[in-house]
Amino acid sequence: MSLPSTLVAAALTALVVLTTGCSTRQVYDGLQAGARSACQRYPEPDRSRCLAANDTDYEKYRRERDDMLLK
């Protein structure tokens, strides 16, 4: 997998979403969509691993983020 290109895509998606004044949920959904889209470029089994790594739902992400912020 080409992690740097995935990070670049995620960063660009985040920049676009953040500059449009979206909510945290919308930012998260946009980043997840970009990551899933990037996964489609990989052959199997890399595609499946990439998709699995990017399938955390928003509520789980929010709980983990909130826990980290409280520490």
C-alpha positions in Angstrom: 0.0 0.0 0.0 1.1 3.5 -0.6 0.5 5.2 2.7 1.8 8.6 1.7 -0.6 9.1 -1.2 -3.5 8.0 1.2 -2.4 10.6 3.7 -2.2 13.3 1.0 -5.7 12.4 -0.1 -7.0 12.5 3.4 -5.2 15.8 4.1 -6.7 17.4 1.0 -10.1 16.1 1.8 -9.8 17.5 5.4 -8.7 20.9 4.1 -11.6 21.1 1.7 -14.1 20.0 4.3 -12.7 22.2 7.0 -12.7 25.3 4.8 -16.4 24.8 4.0 -17.5 25.1 7.7 -18.7 21.5 8.2 -19.5 19.7 11.5 -17.1 17.2 13.0 -19.4 14.4 11.8 -19.2 15.7 8.2 -15.5 16.1 8.4 -15.2 12.5 9.6 -17.5 11.2 7.0 -15.6 13.0 4.2 -12.3 11.7 5.4 -13.7 8.1 5.6 -15.1 8.4 2.1 -11.8 9.6 0.8 -9.9 6.8 2.5 -12.4 4.2 1.2 -12.1 5.6 -2.3 -8.3 5.4 -2.1 -8.6 1.8 -1.0 -10.2 0.9 -4.3 -6.9 1.4 -6.2 -5.3 -1.5 -4.4 -5.5 -5.2 -5.6 -6.8 -7.8 -3.2 -6.0 -8.6 -0.4 -4.6 -5.1 0.2 -7.9 -3.6 -0.7 -9.8 -5.6 1.9 -7.2 -4.7 4.6 -7.3 -1.0 3.6 -11.2 -1.0 3.8 -11.1 -2.9 7.2 -8.7 -0.3 8.6 -11.1 2.5 7.6 -14.4 1.1 8.8 -14.6 2.6 12.3 -18.1 4.2 12.7 -18.4 7.8 13.8 -19.7 7.0 17.3 -16.8 4.7 18.1 -14.4 7.3 16.7 -16.0 10.1 18.8 -15.8 8.0 22.0 -12.1 7.2 21.4 -11.4 10.9 20.6 -13.2 12.1 23.7 -11.4 9.6 25.9 -8.0 10.8 24.5 -9.0 14.5 25.0 -9.8 13.8 28.7 -6.4 12.3 29.4 
